[in-house]
Each structure stands twice: as C-alpha cells, then as structure tokens.
C-alpha cells in the first residue's frame, strides 16, 4: 500500500511530501502516523540539514479526515479518536518547530484546518496564487488544533486571528504574503524550483548558527527584552568558536563565497 507521506532525500536536504491527493491530503489516522514517523526519522538524520514540506495534487491539505470523523461520531468513539490524533499532531508540530533542521513549506493549493498548523510550523513558508488558507473549524463546530491558532496569532495578532477563525475566514496566497501570514509569495510556475533552490542553499549554510537562530526566533513570545537579550548573548557566544564562524569571517574579508562545514 502506498504511504500517505513520502520522503525524497538528496545531498543535505529532504523533500517531505503529503501524498494522498485522492483524499485531499486530509489528516487522519494513517496520514497522522505516517507524517509523525517521517518527521521523527528526519529529526535524527544527521545527513539532512533542511526539509521542503510540500503536497501532491491541487490541495495542500483539506484539514481533518471528515469521513473517518463521521464514522467515529456514528459509532460513539470520536473522543478517543480525537485524543489519539491530537497527541500525534501536537508531537509532529512541536518536532518541526523545535528540531535544528530548517523547514520550508510550499503551499500551492487549499490549506485548511490541521493543514494550517503543519504549513505554518515551518520556519519559512511560501505561498502561490493557488494557495487558499481556510480556517474551517467553526464551520464544522470544531476549534483550532495543531498550533494553527498559535501560528495565526503569532503572525497576525489577536484581532485578525479572531476575525479569521470566528468568521471561518479565507485568505489567498497573495494576501497571506502581504499581511505576513506566510514568508513570501512565489508564482506557481516557478514555485517549486524556487523552493528547492532555497532548501538547497539552506542545507549548505552554517548549521550551528542556523539552529541557534531558529531557537532564538522560537522563544521570543515568552521572554522579556532582558531575557531575550541574554539568550541572544549566549547564542552568539556559542557559535563564535565554531569552524563555520571562522569560515564565514575569512570568506567575507576575502570577498569569497563561504563553504560551510557544519561544525
């Protein structure tokens, strides 16, 4: 049986693909477990430094697997199903946000519900003119999950997030880039080549400095300025003795392109 998630590994980077387009790449039991297994495996793969998260077909993710939810509701076991799914989804999102590898998501279609949390968990998100971010939850009497509300509040602030979720909003790719929901807009016909070029470049970057920077960016909301300044200080001290820092300084002064070692 074909897995609902596939991994393609290349030199220094990997492509993580949601691969069940016939089911709108919806998030359910099989997809949940396959994605968690894939992310967990990538977390400990020292040969992979950057990851492109993309989806097969015209829909990035339609959100939850509603037919399976309907079956669970009819059989009276939905709470148990949702409890198991939420544990796996939360672990997956946390792993993407916390692991040292840089994640880039490419959204080239509808991205709804749980798909929002996954797409926006990436460090850098790219959206095309085909992208459409759909809240979806209120429309089926549900509440945001998978870090989707956290990510939207983080990007847009509480007032816009409230408008989006409570009014079952929709935001297209152009608007998403304009208001800062995603990192940047890319034209669909060039999107994958640009995303791959970005991931390849990131995979050749200074790994330790990238990881420290990712950690800094992730901790900003919970820290005071004084605490954040101290965290920045510890980060710059930590990388100042690395080989990559020396390579970077030497290359800059020599007006050459650095070739980082990852050490």
N, C-alpha and C positions, 0 to 999 in steps of 0.2 A: 504493500500500500504506500502511495506517495505521501510523504510527510507534508504537514501544513506549513512548515517552515524549512527553508533550505539555506545552507551556508556555502559560499564560494570563497575559498581562501587564495590569496595572492601574496606576492612578496611584501610583507609588512602590514598588510591590511586584509580585511574580510568584508564580504557583502552578505548581509543578513536579510533574507527576503521572505515576506509573508506570501505564501504560495498556495492559497486556496481561493482563487478568484471566483470559482463557481459558487462559493458560499460567501462572497463579498468580503473575504478575509476577516470574517466575524470572529469574535473572541469567545471561545467556549472550551470545553474540556480538552479536546485534542490539541487545538491551537495553543491553549494556555500551557499545557505540559511541554509541547514541542518548543515553544518560544523560551520557556524557562530553561529547558535543557540546553538550548543553543546559547543563550546568554551566559549561563553558568559555565559552559565549556569555554567560551571566548574569554571569560574573566581570567582564567588560569592559563591561557595560551600565550606564552611569552613571545611567540613569533608574530603576534598580531598587535599592532600599536594603534590602529584606527579602524573604525567599523562604519560602513554605509548601511543604514536601515532603509529598505525600500519595500515596495509591494508589487506583486504581479497583477496585471489587469487594470481596469479603469477605476477601481475603488481601493484606496489605501487600507481602510478598514471601516466596515459598516457598523462597528460597535459590537455589542453583545450578540451572542447566537440566540436570537429570539425564538426560533422553533424549538430548540432544546429547553429554553426557559419555559415555554408554553407547556411542554411535556412535564417538566418538573412541577409547574403550578397545578396541572391537572392531577398529578399523582401525589401531590401534597408534600413533596420533598425539596421545594425550591430553596428554603432557608439553608439547608445543608449543602446544596449545590453552590449557592452563592458564597457561603462561608469558605468553601474549598477554593473556589475560583479567585476570591478576593485575596486570600493568603498568597496564592501563586502570582497573581498580578502585582501585588504590592512588592513582593520579593524581586520580581523582574524589573520593575521601575526603579527600585532602590539600587539594584545592581548596576543598571545603566548609568544612573546618576553618580554613583559612588566609585565605580571602578576607574582605574587610571587611564584606560583607553579612551580616546576621543571618539564620540559617536556623532555622525552626521545623518540626519533623516531627510529623505526626499519624498515630498508629498505631491503627487501628480494626479489626485482624484479626491473623491469624498473621504473625509476623515471624521468619524463620528464616535461619540461615546468613549469607550475604553481606548479606542484608537487615538484619541486626543492625548491621553496620558502617555501613551507609548511614543507618539511622534514628538511631543514637546518635552519628553525626558532627555532627548538628545542634546548634546552641547551646542550644536549648530543645526538649524532647521531651514530647509529650502522648500519653497512652495512655488508652483507653476500657476498659469492661468486656469488650469483644470482643477486645481485644488479647491475644495469647499469644506470648511470646518463647521461641523454641525454639533450643537450641544446634545440634542437628542433625549436627554434624561427625563426632563419634565414631561415630554410628550408621551412617555410610557409610564409615568408615575414613579420614576426612579430618581436617585440622587447621584451626583458625580462620584466617580471612583477612579482608581488607578493614578491618583495625583493630578487628574485633569483640572479640578478646581484650583489646586495649588499652583499649577503651571500658568493658568489663565490669570489668576490674581497677581502672580509674580510678574507677568508680562504687561498686564493692562491696568492693574489696580482694582480695588473692590467695586467701585461703581460700574465700570464697564463689564467686569466679570458677572456682576449681579444681573445686568441687562441681558448679557449673552445667555446665561444659564436659565434664569427665571422666565425669559421670553422665548426660550427654545430657539436661540438665535442661529444665524448662519453668517459666516464670514468667508469671502472668496480669497483666493491667493494673493491678489494684488493688494486688497485692503489689509490682509493679515500682515504683509510685509510693511505696509505704510504705517500701521499702528503699533508695530513691534511684537505681534504675536509670534512671528517667525523671524529668523535672522535676515533672510533676504528673498527677493523674488527672482526666479530664473525662467526664461522662456522654455516651454515644454520641449521643443525640438532640440534644444541644447542642454536640457537639464541633466540628463544622465552623464553626459561627457564632462560637464562642469562639476557635478558631484563627485565623480570618480577622480578627476584631477585634484580636487580639494582633499579627498581622503588619501590619495597617494602622497600629496605634499605633506599632510599631517603625519603620515606614517614615517616620513623621513625627518621629522622635527626632533627637537631635544626632549626626549621622553620624560625625564625627571622634571624639567621646568614646566612642561605641559600638564603633568599630573598635579604639580603644586599649584599652578594657576587654576586648574579645574576645581581643586579643593577650595581655593580662596573664593571663587565665584559662587560656589555652592553654599558657603557658610555666611554670606553677607546678611541675609534677613534676620538671623538670630543674634547678631552681635552689635554691641555699641561701637562707636567710632574708635574708642581707645582699644577695645578688644580686637577690632579688625586690624588696626594699625600694628598691633603686636603680632597678629597672625601673619600679616604681610612681612614683617621684620624677620620672623622665624623662617618663612618661606624663602626669602632672598638669601638669608644666611645659609640655608640648607643646600641651595643649588650653586652657591658661589665657589664651592670647592670641587665641582664636578668637571669631568673632561669636556662635556658639551659646552659649559660656560667658557672654558679656555678656548675651545674651537671657535665658538661664536665671536668672542672678542678679537681673537687673532685674525679671523676671516674678515671681520668688519674693518679693522685697521689696514688690512692688506687689500681691501676692496675686492674680495673674492666671495664666492658663494660658499657658505659653511656646509660641510658634510658631517652631520652629527653622528655620534657613535651610540647614543642611547645610554651613556654611562656618566 
